[in-house]
Amino acid sequence: MRSSTNNALMAAAVMATGITATRVLERAWEEAAGSPAPKNPEAAGVSWGEALLWGAAAGVLAGVAKTVTRKGVSQITSNSD
């Protein structure tokens, strides 16, 4: 069972990783597409394709980042016991 300190560390790490991953994805989108990332699918000028591609990319990146972070923090905290 994880301690409250480990839970807090895990939460902070996952949030920081999520923010960083989103910023990296936004920059990559802007570099590749030459336009701002379509974070709001209801915005004028955002096509279905852009909205779906952004949603898929953001979802996959968030899931991978969360899994890697949780696994890494779990290994670090289990080794420190």
PEVENTA-V702772 format. One record per pair of residues at least 24 apart in sequence whose C-alpha atoms are under 10 Angstrom apart, sorted by the first residue. I is the first residue (numbers start at 1). J is the second residue. Records with the same first field share a line. If there is no record, write none. Layout:
# PEVENTA-V702772
I = J ; J
This chain:
# PEVENTA-V702772
2 = 74 ; 77 ; 78
3 = 77
5 = 77
6 = 73 ; 74 ; 76 ; 77 ; 78
7 = 73 ; 74
9 = 70 ; 73 ; 74 ; 77
10 = 66 ; 69 ; 70 ; 71 ; 72 ; 73 ; 74 ; 77
11 = 66 ; 69 ; 70 ; 73
13 = 66 ; 69 ; 70 ; 72 ; 73
14 = 62 ; 65 ; 66 ; 67 ; 68 ; 69 ; 70 ; 73
15 = 65 ; 66 ; 69
16 = 66 ; 69
17 = 62 ; 65 ; 66 ; 68 ; 69
18 = 58 ; 61 ; 62 ; 63 ; 64 ; 65 ; 66 ; 69
19 = 62
20 = 62 ; 65
21 = 58 ; 61 ; 62 ; 64 ; 65 ; 66
22 = 57 ; 58 ; 59 ; 61 ; 62 ; 65
24 = 61
25 = 54 ; 57 ; 58 ; 61 ; 62
26 = 54 ; 58
29 = 54 ; 57
